[in-house]
Amino acid sequence: MSTSDLGKAAAAAIGARGEELAELAAALVRFDSVTGPAGNEEPIQRWIAERLRELGPELDVWDVTHDPDGRALEFPRPNVVATWPGSSAGRSLLVNGHVDVVPARTDGWTHDPFGGVVEDDHVWGRGSVDTKGGLAAAIFAIQVLLELGWRPRGTLALHAVMGEESGERGTHAAIERGHGADAAVVLEPTELTVQPLEGGFLLLSVEVSGTAGHACDRWRLRLDDARASAIDKGLLVVAALRDLDERWRGTKHHDAFPEGWASLGVNVIDAGTTFGSIPANFHAECVVWYLPGEDASALRSEVEAAVADACVGDAWLESNPPRLGWSLDYPPAVTSGHHPIVETMLAATRASGLKSELKAFVAVSDLRWVTGHHGIPAVLFGPGSLASAHAVDERVSVEDLVQAARVLAQGIASWCGHDD
């Protein structure tokens, strides 16, 4: 059987086994694998390792023991990599997906977020979109290829990694351990489009101090520059950041990204202790989204200058300037639209009857490790929409799972080749 015929046969077989694929995705959702320093990835990783063992790969299961800054983790958690060695010097591929999920409150859900319910032609639950559905599609695609007698010329590695949602180094650790490749597919909800680039992300914290006092003394703040409400002064800083965000909206453009995507959002504010007291502390956390080609250092300087300008003429802020902290710098990652892995995945989407178009991923992912840090050309691809990720009633359609598995099967076969 030729490589082309193998891909077509796999796509047809997958199309007839949608219920089996949906149940695999639901089984993954049933694991409460919430991310974080004490994340709960181990049970699902052990299950995935046993599921993959049935497909005959070389298995590597190990604990990731350090964070991205090299500090030892208090609670190491496992990665799983399954490798099917190539028979000759073909092109190697890694398919990467994360098993951790964000927390899910039960309020407002139609079904238990970790119930893994299959209903109304959807798999429901936390992680169904981000990104257990994508992992299920990849595992199923590989399973069907092997059932059809696939013998890869180039090596295939499947990564099931920890810690993506919390910015940890599961993917980095896998590649650092030797599980790299000539190219990669990173599984994320892309609505079945091929996405070879993503923008950058910075996390900014803002601390503003004030003077504690009884609420009835607010009138004194107008008379004494040596006293201030941390909320009053913090909101002046927030106003300056919102003004900067508005300026960016009219000046930052990129053909692959929606207008206005490059932005600065104030997403957390924490201040005050009780209605009866003037607050002494104000804390905000802000997300900066920036475009490929922009310099993160220049952006930080621009934000810092905007905050400094907001302090001019305010006696309290001039004497007690806000304290800014920067963390979680995820740089943009870009693979050329003309790279062979992009062309291979576009051809696989066309073969499955899907629209063949390139888009940018408008969140951030472990593409930052794969392409941004290790320089491996890659695309993002997967079932479901970002609009459902992290949301109440997160769910992915069975049709999306089937189409994703079909595209992945054809893309994997085409890239790695087949010894017929």
C-alpha positions as CSV (number, residue, x, y, z in Angstrom):
1,M,0.0,0.0,0.0
2,S,1.4,3.4,-1.0
3,T,1.7,6.2,1.6
4,S,-1.2,8.1,-0.1
5,D,-3.4,5.0,-0.1
6,L,-2.5,4.4,3.5
7,G,-3.6,7.9,4.5
8,K,-6.9,7.5,2.6
9,A,-7.6,4.1,4.2
10,A,-6.9,5.5,7.6
11,A,-9.2,8.5,7.0
12,A,-12.0,6.1,5.9
13,A,-11.5,3.8,8.9
14,I,-11.5,6.7,11.4
15,G,-14.7,8.1,9.8
16,A,-16.5,4.8,10.6
17,R,-15.3,4.7,14.2
18,G,-16.4,8.0,15.7
19,E,-18.0,6.5,18.7
20,E,-14.8,4.7,19.7
21,L,-12.8,7.9,19.3
22,A,-15.4,9.9,21.3
23,E,-15.2,7.3,24.2
24,L,-11.4,7.6,24.2
25,A,-11.6,11.4,24.5
26,A,-14.3,11.0,27.3
27,A,-12.0,8.6,29.1
28,L,-9.3,11.3,29.2
29,V,-11.7,14.0,30.4
30,R,-12.7,11.8,33.4
31,F,-9.3,12.3,34.9
32,D,-9.2,15.4,37.2
33,S,-5.8,16.5,36.0
34,V,-5.9,20.1,37.2
35,T,-2.6,21.9,36.7
36,G,-0.4,23.8,39.1
37,P,2.6,23.2,41.5
38,A,0.7,20.3,43.1
39,G,-0.9,19.3,39.8
40,N,-2.7,16.0,39.5
41,E,-1.3,14.7,36.2
42,E,0.0,11.4,37.4
43,P,-3.1,9.2,37.2
44,I,-3.9,10.2,33.6
45,Q,-0.3,9.8,32.6
46,R,-0.2,6.3,33.9
47,W,-3.4,5.5,32.0
48,I,-2.1,7.0,28.8
49,A,1.2,5.1,29.1
50,E,-0.7,1.8,29.4
51,R,-3.0,2.7,26.5
52,L,0.0,3.6,24.3
53,R,1.9,0.4,25.4
54,E,-0.7,-1.6,23.5
55,L,0.4,0.1,20.3
56,G,4.0,-1.2,20.6
57,P,6.1,1.9,20.9
58,E,9.3,2.6,22.9
59,L,7.9,4.3,26.1
60,D,9.6,6.8,28.2
61,V,7.8,7.8,31.4
62,W,9.7,10.1,33.9
63,D,9.0,12.8,36.4
64,V,9.7,16.4,35.5
65,T,11.6,17.7,38.6
66,H,12.4,21.3,37.9
67,D,10.6,24.5,36.8
68,P,11.6,26.7,33.8
69,D,14.0,28.6,36.1
70,G,15.8,25.5,37.3
71,R,14.2,25.4,40.7
72,A,13.3,22.0,42.1
73,L,9.6,21.2,42.0
74,E,8.0,20.4,45.4
75,F,5.7,17.9,43.6
76,P,7.4,16.4,40.5
77,R,4.9,15.1,37.9
78,P,5.3,12.7,35.0
79,N,5.7,13.1,31.2
80,V,5.0,10.3,28.8
81,V,6.7,10.0,25.4
82,A,5.9,7.1,23.0
83,T,8.2,6.6,20.0
84,W,7.8,4.5,16.9
85,P,11.3,4.4,15.4
86,G,11.6,4.9,11.7
87,S,12.9,2.1,9.4
88,S,15.2,4.4,7.4
89,A,16.4,8.0,7.2
90,G,12.9,9.4,6.8
91,R,11.7,12.7,8.2
92,S,10.9,12.6,12.0
93,L,7.8,14.1,13.6
94,L,6.7,14.9,17.1
95,V,3.1,15.3,18.0
96,N,2.7,17.2,21.3
97,G,-0.2,17.6,23.6
98,H,-0.7,18.5,27.3
99,V,-2.8,16.5,29.8
100,D,-3.2,19.2,32.4
101,V,-6.3,21.4,32.6
102,V,-7.4,24.5,34.3
103,P,-9.7,24.2,37.4
104,A,-13.4,23.9,36.9
105,R,-16.1,25.1,39.3
106,T,-19.2,22.9,39.1
107,D,-21.6,25.8,39.1
108,G,-23.5,26.3,35.9
109,W,-22.3,23.1,34.1
110,T,-24.8,21.0,32.3
111,H,-22.7,17.9,33.2
112,D,-20.0,17.1,35.8
113,P,-16.9,18.8,34.3
114,F,-15.0,15.6,34.9
115,G,-17.8,13.3,34.0
116,G,-16.7,12.7,30.4
117,V,-20.3,12.6,29.2
118,V,-20.9,12.0,25.5
119,E,-24.2,13.6,24.6
120,D,-25.8,15.5,21.7
121,D,-22.8,14.5,19.5
122,H,-20.3,16.2,21.8
123,V,-17.8,15.1,24.5
124,W,-18.4,17.4,27.5
125,G,-16.0,18.3,30.2
126,R,-12.9,20.2,31.3
127,G,-10.1,19.6,28.8
128,S,-12.3,18.2,26.1
129,V,-11.2,21.1,23.9
130,D,-7.9,22.0,25.7
131,T,-6.5,19.6,24.9
132,K,-7.6,16.1,25.7
133,G,-9.7,15.9,22.5
134,G,-6.6,16.6,20.4
135,L,-4.6,14.0,22.3
136,A,-7.4,11.4,21.8
137,A,-7.5,12.3,18.0
138,A,-3.7,11.8,17.8
139,I,-3.6,8.5,19.7
140,F,-6.5,7.2,17.6
141,A,-4.9,8.3,14.3
142,I,-1.7,6.5,15.2
143,Q,-3.7,3.4,16.3
144,V,-5.5,3.2,13.0
145,L,-2.4,3.7,11.0
146,L,-0.7,0.8,12.8
147,E,-3.7,-1.4,12.4
148,L,-3.4,-0.9,8.7
149,G,0.2,-2.1,8.7
150,W,2.0,1.3,8.8
151,R,5.7,1.0,9.0
152,P,7.1,4.5,9.3
153,R,10.3,5.5,7.5
154,G,10.8,8.4,9.7
155,T,10.5,8.3,13.5
156,L,7.3,9.4,15.2
157,A,7.1,10.6,18.8
158,L,3.9,11.4,20.7
159,H,4.4,13.7,23.7
160,A,1.8,13.7,26.5
161,V,3.2,16.5,28.8
162,M,2.5,18.1,32.2
163,G,2.3,21.7,33.2
164,E,1.4,23.6,30.0
165,E,-1.5,25.5,31.6
166,S,0.7,26.7,34.5
167,G,3.7,27.7,32.3
168,E,5.8,24.8,33.3
169,R,8.5,22.9,31.3
170,G,6.9,19.6,30.4
171,T,7.5,20.1,26.7
172,H,10.9,21.6,27.2
173,A,11.9,18.7,29.4
174,A,10.8,16.2,26.7
175,I,12.8,17.8,24.0
176,E,15.7,18.4,26.3
177,R,15.7,14.6,27.1
178,G,16.2,13.8,23.4
179,H,12.6,13.6,22.1
180,G,12.9,16.2,19.4
181,A,12.2,15.8,15.7
182,D,12.6,17.4,12.3
183,A,9.1,19.0,12.7
184,A,6.2,19.0,15.0
185,V,2.4,19.3,15.4
186,V,1.4,20.9,18.7
187,L,-2.2,20.0,19.6
188,E,-4.4,22.9,20.5
189,P,-8.0,23.9,19.6
190,T,-7.6,25.6,16.2
191,E,-11.0,24.8,14.7
192,L,-9.2,22.3,12.4
193,T,-7.1,25.0,10.8
194,V,-3.4,24.9,10.4
195,Q,-1.7,27.6,12.5
196,P,2.1,28.0,12.2
197,L,2.5,31.0,14.4
198,E,1.5,32.6,17.7
199,G,2.1,35.9,19.4
200,G,3.9,36.7,22.6
201,F,2.6,37.1,26.2
202,L,3.9,39.0,29.2
203,L,2.5,39.1,32.7
204,L,2.7,42.4,34.6
205,S,2.1,42.8,38.3
206,V,1.4,46.3,39.8
207,E,1.7,47.1,43.5
208,V,0.5,50.5,44.8
209,S,0.7,51.5,48.5
210,G,-1.5,53.8,50.5
211,T,-2.0,54.6,54.2
212,A,-4.4,52.6,56.3
213,G,-7.0,54.5,58.3
214,H,-10.7,54.7,59.3
215,A,-13.1,55.1,56.5
216,C,-14.5,58.2,58.1
217,D,-11.2,60.0,57.6
218,R,-11.4,59.9,53.8
219,W,-12.0,63.7,53.9
220,R,-8.5,64.2,55.3
221,L,-6.9,62.7,52.2
222,R,-7.9,65.8,50.3
223,L,-5.9,68.0,52.7
224,D,-2.8,65.8,53.4
225,D,-0.5,64.7,50.6
226,A,1.2,62.4,53.0
227,R,-1.9,60.1,53.2
228,A,-3.7,58.2,50.3
229,S,-6.1,55.5,49.5
230,A,-4.2,52.7,47.7
231,I,-7.3,52.1,45.6
232,D,-7.6,55.7,44.5
233,K,-3.9,55.7,43.4
234,G,-4.1,52.2,41.9
235,L,-7.0,53.2,39.7
236,L,-5.0,56.1,38.4
237,V,-2.4,53.6,37.2
238,V,-5.0,51.3,35.8
239,A,-6.4,54.3,33.8
240,A,-3.0,54.9,32.3
241,L,-2.7,51.3,31.3
242,R,-6.1,51.3,29.7
243,D,-5.1,54.5,27.8
244,L,-2.0,52.7,26.5
245,D,-4.1,49.7,25.4
246,E,-6.4,52.1,23.4
247,R,-3.3,53.6,21.7
248,W,-2.0,50.2,20.8
249,R,-5.4,49.3,19.2
250,G,-4.9,51.9,16.6
251,T,-1.2,51.3,15.9
252,K,-0.4,47.6,16.1
253,H,-1.3,45.5,13.0
254,H,-0.3,42.1,11.7
255,D,-2.0,40.3,8.7
256,A,-2.3,37.0,10.5
257,F,-3.9,38.4,13.7
258,P,-7.3,40.0,14.3
259,E,-7.3,43.8,14.5
260,G,-6.8,44.8,18.1
261,W,-5.3,41.5,19.2
262,A,-2.1,43.2,20.5
263,S,-3.4,44.5,23.8
264,L,-2.9,45.2,27.5
265,G,-5.6,43.8,29.8
266,V,-6.0,44.4,33.5
267,N,-7.4,41.0,34.6
268,V,-6.9,40.9,38.4
269,I,-7.4,43.6,41.0
270,D,-7.1,42.9,44.7
271,A,-7.3,45.7,47.3
272,G,-8.8,46.6,50.6
273,T,-9.8,44.5,53.5
274,T,-13.1,45.9,54.8
275,F,-15.6,48.7,53.9
276,G,-14.7,50.4,57.2
277,S,-11.0,51.0,56.3
278,I,-9.1,53.1,53.9
279,P,-7.0,50.6,51.9
280,A,-3.2,50.5,52.3
281,N,-2.5,48.1,49.4
282,F,-3.5,47.7,45.8
283,H,-2.5,44.8,43.6
284,A,-3.2,44.3,39.9
285,E,-2.2,41.7,37.3
286,C,-2.1,42.5,33.7
287,V,-1.6,40.6,30.5
288,V,0.3,42.0,27.6
289,W,-0.2,40.3,24.2
290,Y,2.4,41.3,21.6
291,L,2.9,40.5,17.9
292,P,5.7,38.6,16.2
293,G,8.5,41.1,15.4
294,E,7.9,43.2,18.5
295,D,10.6,43.5,21.1
296,A,9.6,42.5,24.6
297,S,12.1,44.7,26.3
298,A,10.9,47.8,24.3
299,L,7.3,46.9,25.3
300,R,8.2,46.7,29.0
301,S,9.9,50.1,28.7
302,E,6.8,51.6,27.1
303,V,4.5,50.3,29.8
304,E,6.9,51.5,32.5
305,A,7.0,54.9,30.9
306,A,3.2,55.1,30.8
307,V,3.0,54.3,34.5
308,A,5.7,56.9,35.3
309,D,3.8,59.5,33.3
310,A,0.7,58.8,35.3
311,C,2.5,59.6,38.5
312,V,3.6,63.1,37.3
313,G,1.8,65.8,39.3
314,D,0.5,63.4,41.9
315,A,2.3,64.1,45.1
316,W,1.6,60.7,46.6
317,L,2.6,58.7,43.6
318,E,5.7,60.8,43.0
319,S,6.8,60.0,46.5
320,N,5.6,56.4,46.5
321,P,5.9,55.2,42.9
322,P,4.1,52.0,41.9
323,R,6.2,48.8,41.9
324,L,6.0,46.9,38.7
325,G,7.0,43.2,38.3
326,W,7.4,41.2,35.1
327,S,7.1,37.4,34.7
328,L,5.9,34.7,32.3
329,D,7.6,36.0,29.1
330,Y,6.3,33.8,26.3
331,P,8.0,35.0,23.2
332,P,6.2,34.7,19.8
333,A,6.9,31.6,17.7
334,V,6.7,31.5,13.9
335,T,7.2,28.9,11.2
336,S,7.2,30.0,7.6
337,G,4.0,29.3,5.7
338,H,6.1,27.7,3.0
339,H,7.8,25.2,5.3
340,P,7.2,21.5,4.3
341,I,5.4,20.7,7.6
342,V,2.9,23.5,6.9
343,E,2.4,22.4,3.4
344,T,2.0,18.8,4.5
345,M,-0.7,19.6,7.1
346,L,-2.5,21.9,4.6
347,A,-2.6,19.1,2.1
348,A,-4.0,16.8,4.8
349,T,-6.8,19.2,5.6
350,R,-7.6,19.5,1.9
351,A,-7.7,15.7,1.6
352,S,-10.2,15.6,4.4
353,G,-12.5,18.1,2.7
354,L,-11.6,21.0,5.1
355,K,-10.9,24.6,4.2
356,S,-7.2,25.0,3.6
357,E,-6.1,28.2,5.2
358,L,-3.4,29.5,7.5
359,K,-4.2,31.5,10.7
360,A,-2.4,32.7,13.8
361,F,-3.1,31.1,17.2
362,V,-4.4,33.9,19.3
363,A,-3.5,32.4,22.7
364,V,-0.1,31.0,23.8
365,S,1.0,27.4,23.9
366,D,4.0,25.1,24.2
367,L,4.9,26.2,20.7
368,R,7.0,28.6,22.6
369,W,9.2,25.7,23.7
370,V,9.0,23.7,20.4
371,T,9.7,26.5,18.0
372,G,10.6,29.5,20.1
373,H,13.2,27.8,22.3
374,H,14.3,24.6,20.4
375,G,13.8,25.9,16.8
376,I,11.7,23.0,15.6
377,P,9.4,24.0,12.7
378,A,5.9,23.4,13.8
379,V,2.2,24.0,13.4
380,L,-0.7,24.1,15.8
381,F,-3.7,22.0,14.9
382,G,-6.6,20.4,16.7
383,P,-10.3,20.0,17.2
384,G,-12.6,22.5,19.0
385,S,-12.5,26.3,19.5
386,L,-10.7,28.5,21.9
387,A,-14.0,30.0,22.7
388,S,-14.9,26.8,24.6
389,A,-11.6,26.3,26.3
390,H,-11.5,27.2,30.0
391,A,-15.2,27.9,29.8
392,V,-18.3,26.5,31.6
393,D,-19.7,23.6,29.5
394,E,-16.4,23.1,27.6
395,R,-17.2,20.6,24.9
396,V,-15.9,19.3,21.5
397,S,-18.0,17.8,18.8
398,V,-17.5,14.2,17.8
399,E,-17.4,15.4,14.2
400,D,-14.4,17.6,15.0
401,L,-12.6,14.8,16.8
402,V,-13.1,12.5,13.7
403,Q,-11.9,15.2,11.3
404,A,-8.9,16.0,13.5
405,A,-7.9,12.3,13.6
406,R,-8.3,12.0,9.8
407,V,-6.1,15.0,9.2
408,L,-3.5,13.8,11.7
409,A,-3.4,10.3,10.2
410,Q,-2.9,11.7,6.7
411,G,-0.4,14.3,7.9
412,I,1.6,11.8,9.9
413,A,1.7,9.2,7.1
414,S,2.7,11.8,4.5
415,W,5.4,13.3,6.6
416,C,7.0,10.2,8.1
417,G,6.4,8.0,5.0
418,H,5.6,4.3,4.8
419,D,7.7,1.3,3.9
420,D,5.2,-0.6,1.8
